[in-house]
């Protein structure tokens, strides 16, 4: 085990090595390899079926890879999945919220699972962050899609995760929720969270990421730094590496 | 301790959700009362005949009411896309299993607690005896232990509500047969000694189903 961890530098929050995932005969991920430094934001672009959601699910330890290794904060996802889950917040286009329960009951439930200390106060803090205090005792099923997404952001922040995994989080978000999402990517002590974000939206990805990866047919086909690219350059790179016009 | 606290958090959430929707208890109770009433009219015969068929009627009712209840253990999680939320939380898959199992056990026991007096009233049989209550409780534990596992398995299939009974009922046949036999003896007023062998069989299946389901659940729930 010591040998396995040796090549993961301490400054790296996420290290993915030769990751493969197959569903029957279909290879969703075919040897994905990348690192994310602490405090860095990496955006993963790719056409439908490229393997973006599969990648996020494996990083979130929801799904097991077929082969390859993942280290998060130096811990192996295979051996320390529960410890890793404490350090990550997950936001997807699904909210993970129960429509029959109120916003408070949902956050209380997740707070219990994450062993959040001073649960009641923390719930009020995160709900204030996403601007949902007035709807705290409303059932989630009665909230608009945008509000549910804001509440989902609150859920993901409950346990103050240093790492955020976001899978096309902008789906269904209104303008206010997008502002909340941008703020959520900063840690509460002012430091930056480590972020891996998948999106179709090149403009938003360029704005949120420090580095970008383009995934196609289960492989990373392009890697670059956002500071060195404008939107037109990114569109060109995306088209050349995936064969799909963005 | 943390294991049980988190499992109970999942049970608590399921109970709270059920209190709002009343989907499980209401549908299973309507089904239970309808079956008992229908059988009561079908077998309006002598007390001897009634005593002979009553255990079968009781367990047919509990079995299908249980299937209705178990079907709802994971379907709401899937429908609301919350299963991945649970799986990305820092709890082991076994915690999810125990939490879900305790919820289903509670719902089934509530259905049985309400159904037994109706059964006693219509069939004029002594259902409030310690042996019958023990048989019912033990058989329900085994039923729910394996049912929760199969409910998680069926939830990823297309015809999930049909798949559960097809997969699950053959597995629980030993418990149902033992429960019918033991219930028959209990309703006839037999002693604990007469029931002992059936209770041992139910207890053994409970232990096997609990242990195997507990260990296998992680493989079932992970795609």
Interface residues (C-beta under 8 A of the other chain):
Chain A: X57 X60 X61 X62 X63 X64 X82 X83 X85 X86 X88 X90 X92 X94 X95 X96 X97 X98 X99 X100 X101 X105 X109 X110 X112 X113 X114 X115 X139 X155
Chain B: X2 X5 X6 X9 X10 X12 X13 X16 X17 X20 X21 X76 X80 X81 X82 X84 X85 X86 X87 X88 X89 X90 X91 X92 X222 X223
